[in-house]
Amino acid sequence: MRIGVLASQGAFIEHIVMLRQLEVEARPVRLLRELDGLDGLIIPGGESTSISKLMRDYDLVNGVRNLAREGLPIFGTCAGMILLASEISDSDVEPLSVMDITVRRNAFGRQRDSFEAELSIPVLGEESFPGVFIRAPVIVRVNNGVEALARLGDTIVAARQGKLLASAFHPELTDDLRFHRYFLDMVAEHQ
């Protein structure tokens, strides 16, 4: 199994380390040709405006969009979730528009308002999952075929639509491998 991690900006190294702990071939993706031969792709957290700009500059937007439409499993965390969305309610960032969700950026406030919370994510088992929220977005609307996987109060913070997975939090900044393992199970189903 070969998983690419978009390495334009953000927490891509942490995803690569976590994937390697799960004994999966993980490689950074910076150029269009590096999308070839992938079994799955992770778009990490970081700054959505910067990641979006770098994706345009390196001609990755259509490549990633096409792979998503062809059914390649893609996992977006934080800024990655923003980029997967069909609509961003409060930004001029151009999303990939592949996941039928509307997101709001920085929903919990600024950097100093970052926090951790224990989340109930039934698809990962009964034990709570440590959610690390850093200038996190939220999902304000889900549409057809989107399953809410986790909530913080009434707010959706993780969702799945077919082979697309999104989280407002950063599972790569924890020691808990379950969310990445869940994504790898999605990839295995696709093969």
C-alpha positions as CSV (number, residue, x, y, z in Angstrom):
1,M,0.0,0.0,0.0
2,R,1.4,3.4,-1.0
3,I,0.0,6.5,0.6
4,G,0.9,10.0,-0.5
5,V,0.9,12.9,1.9
6,L,0.5,16.4,0.3
7,A,3.7,18.1,1.4
8,S,3.1,21.7,0.3
9,Q,2.8,23.0,3.9
10,G,1.6,22.0,7.3
11,A,1.8,18.8,9.4
12,F,2.7,16.4,6.6
13,I,5.8,14.9,8.4
14,E,3.6,13.8,11.3
15,H,1.3,11.9,9.0
16,I,4.2,10.2,7.3
17,V,5.6,9.1,10.7
18,M,2.3,7.8,11.7
19,L,1.8,5.8,8.5
20,R,5.3,4.3,8.8
21,Q,4.4,3.2,12.3
22,L,1.6,1.3,10.7
23,E,4.1,-0.2,8.3
24,V,2.8,1.5,5.2
25,E,4.8,3.1,2.4
26,A,4.3,6.8,2.9
27,R,5.8,9.4,0.6
28,P,5.6,13.2,0.3
29,V,3.7,14.6,-2.7
30,R,4.8,18.0,-4.0
31,L,4.6,17.6,-7.7
32,L,1.8,16.3,-10.0
33,R,3.8,13.3,-11.2
34,E,4.1,12.1,-7.5
35,L,0.4,11.4,-7.5
36,D,0.9,8.5,-9.9
37,G,0.7,5.0,-8.4
38,L,-0.9,6.1,-5.1
39,D,-3.4,4.0,-3.3
40,G,-4.5,6.9,-1.1
41,L,-3.7,10.5,-0.3
42,I,-3.7,12.6,2.8
43,I,-4.1,16.4,2.7
44,P,-2.7,17.6,6.1
45,G,-3.6,20.4,8.4
46,G,-1.8,23.7,8.0
47,E,-2.9,27.0,6.5
48,S,-5.6,26.4,4.0
49,T,-4.9,29.5,2.0
50,S,-1.2,28.6,1.7
51,I,-1.9,25.0,0.8
52,S,-4.4,26.0,-1.8
53,K,-2.0,28.5,-3.4
54,L,0.8,26.0,-3.5
55,M,-1.5,23.4,-5.0
56,R,-2.4,25.9,-7.8
57,D,1.3,26.9,-8.2
58,Y,2.4,23.3,-8.6
59,D,-0.6,22.3,-10.8
60,L,-1.9,19.8,-8.3
61,V,-5.5,21.0,-8.0
62,N,-7.0,19.2,-11.0
63,G,-4.8,16.1,-10.4
64,V,-6.1,15.7,-6.8
65,R,-9.7,16.6,-7.9
66,N,-9.6,14.0,-10.6
67,L,-8.3,11.3,-8.3
68,A,-11.0,12.0,-5.8
69,R,-13.7,11.8,-8.6
70,E,-12.1,8.5,-9.7
71,G,-12.6,7.1,-6.2
72,L,-9.1,7.3,-4.8
73,P,-9.4,7.4,-1.0
74,I,-8.4,10.8,0.4
75,F,-8.2,11.9,4.0
76,G,-8.2,15.6,4.8
77,T,-7.3,16.9,8.3
78,C,-8.1,20.4,9.4
79,A,-7.0,22.5,6.4
80,G,-7.3,19.3,4.4
81,M,-10.9,19.1,5.4
82,I,-11.4,22.7,4.3
83,L,-9.9,21.9,0.9
84,L,-12.0,18.8,0.3
85,A,-15.3,20.7,1.0
86,S,-17.7,21.8,-1.7
87,E,-18.2,25.1,0.0
88,I,-16.4,27.3,2.6
89,S,-18.8,29.6,4.3
90,D,-16.3,32.3,5.4
91,S,-13.4,32.3,3.0
92,D,-12.2,33.1,-0.6
93,V,-10.1,29.9,-0.6
94,E,-11.1,27.8,-3.6
95,P,-11.9,24.3,-2.4
96,L,-11.5,21.1,-4.4
97,S,-15.3,20.7,-4.2
98,V,-15.2,16.9,-4.0
99,M,-16.9,16.3,-0.6
100,D,-20.5,17.5,-0.2
101,I,-19.9,19.4,3.0
102,T,-19.8,23.1,3.9
103,V,-17.1,24.1,6.4
104,R,-16.4,27.2,8.4
105,R,-12.7,28.0,9.1
106,N,-11.3,28.9,12.5
107,A,-14.6,28.1,14.1
108,F,-13.3,28.0,17.6
109,G,-11.2,31.1,17.4
110,R,-7.6,32.0,17.0
111,Q,-4.4,30.0,17.7
112,R,-4.5,30.8,21.4
113,D,-8.0,29.2,21.5
114,S,-6.7,25.8,20.4
115,F,-7.7,22.9,22.7
116,E,-7.9,19.1,23.1
117,A,-11.1,17.2,23.7
118,E,-12.0,13.5,24.1
119,L,-14.3,12.5,21.2
120,S,-16.7,9.6,20.8
121,I,-16.1,8.1,17.3
122,P,-18.1,4.9,17.2
123,V,-16.4,3.6,14.0
124,L,-13.1,3.6,16.0
125,G,-14.5,1.6,18.9
126,E,-15.8,2.5,22.4
127,E,-12.6,4.2,23.7
128,S,-12.6,8.0,23.2
129,F,-10.3,9.5,20.7
130,P,-8.0,12.5,21.6
131,G,-9.1,15.4,19.4
132,V,-6.4,18.1,18.9
133,F,-8.1,21.2,17.6
134,I,-5.8,24.0,16.3
135,R,-7.6,26.9,14.7
136,A,-10.0,24.2,13.7
137,P,-12.8,24.4,11.2
138,V,-16.1,22.7,11.6
139,I,-18.6,21.2,9.3
140,V,-21.7,23.4,9.2
141,R,-23.7,21.4,6.7
142,V,-23.6,17.8,5.3
143,N,-25.4,16.8,2.2
144,N,-26.3,13.6,0.4
145,G,-24.2,10.5,1.2
146,V,-22.2,12.2,4.0
147,E,-22.0,10.4,7.3
148,A,-21.1,12.4,10.4
149,L,-18.5,10.3,12.3
150,A,-17.8,12.6,15.3
151,R,-19.4,15.6,17.0
152,L,-18.2,18.0,19.6
153,G,-21.5,18.9,21.3
154,D,-23.8,19.5,18.3
155,T,-21.0,20.4,15.9
156,I,-19.8,17.9,13.3
157,V,-16.0,17.5,13.5
158,A,-15.4,14.4,11.4
159,A,-17.3,12.9,8.4
160,R,-17.0,10.4,5.6
161,Q,-18.5,10.4,2.1
162,G,-17.6,7.2,0.2
163,K,-13.8,7.2,-0.1
164,L,-13.4,10.7,1.3
165,L,-12.6,11.2,5.0
166,A,-12.4,14.5,6.8
167,S,-11.6,15.6,10.4
168,A,-11.5,19.1,11.9
169,F,-8.9,17.9,14.4
170,H,-5.3,16.5,14.0
171,P,-5.1,12.8,14.6
172,E,-1.5,12.9,13.5
173,L,-0.6,15.0,16.6
174,T,-1.6,12.1,18.9
175,D,-0.2,8.7,19.7
176,D,-3.5,7.1,18.7
177,L,-3.2,5.3,15.4
178,R,-6.9,4.4,15.1
179,F,-8.0,7.2,12.8
180,H,-5.1,6.5,10.3
181,R,-5.9,2.7,10.6
182,Y,-9.5,3.5,9.7
183,F,-8.3,5.4,6.6
184,L,-6.1,2.5,5.6
185,D,-9.0,0.2,5.9
186,M,-10.9,2.4,3.4
187,V,-7.9,2.2,1.1
188,A,-7.8,-1.6,1.4
189,E,-11.5,-1.7,0.5
190,H,-10.7,0.3,-2.7
191,Q,-7.9,-2.0,-3.9
